[in-house]
């Protein structure tokens, strides 16, 4: 199960990297890059799978339910912003992309700093 967890973790991190990179690259000409939607969906699905695997172990190793809830809400907000920005590109501004990038960094920070 450690191998599956490791593979999912790599895919999860790559998904968030695509979201952050694709967003930062397009800050000058506000638009959602095509790969950002795929990255956020990859991060969301693998994050849910990681939470399930991590929670199925012993109670000592299980992540905090509050941490998982915060990360899920932030991931859902980022996913919603990306989906809306993809379907309605006229709504995408520099601030809109800044919100996506900021929330992505927030999600990573919560993962790393919340112990």
Secondary structure, 3 states (H helix, E strand, C coil): CHHHHHHHHHHHHHHHHHHHHHHHHCCCCCCCCHHHHHHHHHHHHHHHHHHHHHHCCCCCCCCCHHHHHHHHHHHHHHHHHHHHHHHCHHHCCHHHHHHHHHHHHHHHHHHHHCC
